[in-house]
């Protein structure tokens, strides 16, 4: 992927340039989305959303910068498949950090 590539934030319409570590995310990696912003019903925002701990499971059929992931949180401790954009990650996690978060109930 081009290291100078930027993406458009679909909520704000602004160009977003990912950090180098975000561009390096790959299948098998883990990440944290610290206090994500969630929009529902075309513009209503939730502001008390738990952290999302994700595992990147596939890139098949995805555009550059997108992955299929399984995300876990206090709201969804069993995990849920979904689409993920690299700019959503606030930090890459090690496998040990990911497992520690699982043991702590995704807090």
C-alpha positions in Angstrom: 0.0 0.0 0.0 1.3 3.5 -0.8 2.7 5.0 2.4 1.4 8.4 1.4 -2.2 7.2 1.0 -5.0 9.0 2.7 -8.5 7.9 3.3 -11.8 9.8 3.6 -13.6 9.7 7.0 -17.2 8.8 6.0 -18.6 10.6 9.1 -16.7 13.9 8.7 -15.7 13.9 5.0 -12.2 14.8 6.0 -9.0 13.2 4.6 -7.3 11.0 7.2 -3.7 10.0 6.9 -2.8 6.8 8.7 0.3 6.4 10.8 3.0 4.0 9.6 2.1 1.5 12.3 -1.6 1.6 11.0 -0.5 1.0 7.5 1.6 -2.0 8.6 -1.4 -3.8 10.2 -2.0 -7.2 8.7 -4.0 -10.4 9.1 -3.2 -12.0 12.5 -2.6 -8.6 14.2 -4.5 -7.3 17.2 -5.5 -3.7 17.9 -7.3 -1.4 20.3 -9.9 1.1 19.4 -9.8 3.2 22.5 -13.2 4.8 23.2 -14.6 4.7 19.7 -17.1 7.1 18.3 -20.2 5.3 17.2 -22.9 6.9 15.0 -26.3 5.4 14.7 -29.5 6.4 12.9 -27.7 8.7 10.5 -26.1 11.1 12.9 -26.9 10.2 16.5 -23.6 9.7 18.4 -23.0 7.6 21.4 -20.3 8.9 23.7 -20.1 6.2 26.4 -18.9 3.3 24.3 -16.5 0.7 25.6 -13.1 0.0 24.1 -13.0 -2.4 21.2 -10.3 -5.0 21.1 -9.9 -6.5 17.6 -8.3 -9.4 15.9 -7.7 -9.0 12.1 -8.9 -12.2 10.5 -9.0 -11.6 6.7 -8.4 -9.1 3.9 -10.1 -11.1 1.2 -12.4 -9.0 -0.9 -11.5 -5.8 1.1 -10.3 -2.5 -0.3 -6.9 -1.2 0.8 -6.9 -0.2 4.4 -9.9 -2.4 5.2 -10.0 -5.8 7.0 -12.5 -8.3 8.3 -12.1 -8.4 12.0 -13.6 -10.0 15.1 -14.1 -7.2 17.7 -14.6 -7.7 21.4 -15.9 -5.4 24.1 -17.8 -5.3 27.3 -20.9 -5.0 25.2 -20.0 -7.9 23.0 -17.6 -10.2 25.0 -18.1 -13.2 22.6 -16.9 -11.1 19.7 -18.5 -10.0 16.5 -17.3 -10.1 12.9 -17.3 -6.8 11.1 -15.4 -4.5 8.7 -12.5 -2.4 10.1 -10.6 0.5 8.7 -7.0 0.9 9.8 -7.5 4.5 10.9 -9.9 3.3 13.6 -7.1 1.6 15.5 -5.6 3.8 18.3 -2.9 1.3 19.1 -1.6 -2.1 18.0 -1.7 -4.8 20.7 0.6 -7.8 21.2 -1.0 -11.2 21.6 -0.2 -11.1 25.3 -2.0 -7.7 25.7 -5.0 -9.0 23.8 -5.2 -12.1 26.0 -4.8 -9.9 29.1 -7.7 -7.8 28.0 -9.8 -10.9 27.4 -9.1 -12.1 31.0 -10.0 -8.7 32.4 -13.4 -8.8 30.6 -12.4 -6.4 27.8 -12.1 -3.4 30.1 
